[in-house]
């Protein structure tokens, strides 16, 4: 069995990919998945599904949804079901089943290890494979409850860290010209994320576009000042100075 939440929630088994159609059941399934191997209390499930205004028979509703999810996840000819009753609620037992979030984290750790050990080609392969698991915004549009919303925020932050690390590895392989367009898009999409500005400045500088690199620094400085009242971080300031003095170390693949 394969569980995927890096996009619309999907379950894949011998019958192919299947989707839970009822929203409240989707929320409950995701809650159990992201808390796999931990007991999710009935009160937590109620708060995640209905917030501060649960119906009078909310507990009974949870029992009904659990029963329906068990039927949905039941495998032909098997008595095993991943949803176990454990007071004061339920526990999701993954066992040997696969969860795309676990796989993404595994690939991210692999890529970071390859970077640390100066194997950028292997790092690029690991990061790209991890990012290919994403089929859209994580969890679709289920991010209403506090637990799932917090988890989705963490997932998106982790995805962006993976993108940053991928670009770092690609820069070390001399792919600066190929990265300029993508980095312009990323700075526009994430205007307060300074790492993308630094990477864009470096890619432009190595592409013999020092003026554009310095212009990018000024754009970053303006945005940070206007929106947060902050100056650029030290890494950006140091890179600007290195460009101004034509520091020859900028041409080295490992220079950042």
Residue, then its C-alpha position, 0 to 999 in steps of 0.5 A: x500500500x502506498x499513501x501519498x499526501x504531497x498533492x491530493x490525498x491518494x491511496x495506491x494498492x493492487x487496484x490502482x490509485x484511489x481517492x477518498x471523496x468525503x472531505x471529513x474522511x480525508x481530514x481524518x485519514x491525513x491526521x492519522x497518517x501524519x501522526x502515524x505510530x502515535x495515538x490520535x485522540x478522539x478529541x484531537x480528531x474532533x477539533x481537526x474536523x470541526x474546529x471550535x463548533x463540533x456537532x452534538x454527536x461528533x464522537x459518534x461521527x468519528x466512529x462512523x468515519x473510522x469504520x468507513x476508512x477501515x472499509x476503504x483501506x481493507x485489502x481483499x483476502x487480508x484481515x489486517x487493517x492499518x487503523x487500530x483502536x488505542x484508547x483514547x482514540x486510534x493509531x495508524x500502523x504503517x508497517x511495510x506500507x510506503x508514505x511519500x513524506x517519509x520517502x521525500x525526507x529520506x531523499x532529502x537527507x541523502x542529497x544533503x549527505x552527498x553535498x557534504x561529501x562533495x558528490x554534487x551529481x549524486x546530490x542533484x539526483x537525490x533532490x530531483x527525485x524527491x521533488x518529483x514526488x510532489x504532485x501539487x500543494x501538499x494535502x490539497x486544500x485540507x489545511x484548515x485544522x491546527x495539526x494539519x495546517x502546521x504540518x503543511x507549513x512544515x512540508x512546504x518549508x522542507x520543500x523549499x529547502x530541498x529546492x535551495x539545496x538542489x540549486x546549490x548542487x547545480x551551481x557547484x556543477x557549473x550550471x549557472x546559466x541554466x539556472x538564471x531564469x528559474x531563480x528569477x522566478x523563485x525570487x518573484x515567488x518568494x520575495x523574502x527568501x534571501x537564499x534565492x537572491x544569493x543564488x541568483x546573484x552568483x549565477x548572474x555573476x558567473x554568467x558575466x552579468x555583474x551589473x544584473x547581479x548588483x541590481x538583484x542585490x538592490x532589489x532584495x534590499x528594497x523589498x526587505x526594507x519596505x516589508x520588514x525594515x531589515x537589511x540583507x543578511x551577511x551572506x548577501x552583503x558579502x557577495x555584493x562586496x565580492x562582486x564589487x571588487x571582482x573577487x576571483x573566488x567567485x569563479x570557483x565552483x564551490x564559491x558561494 
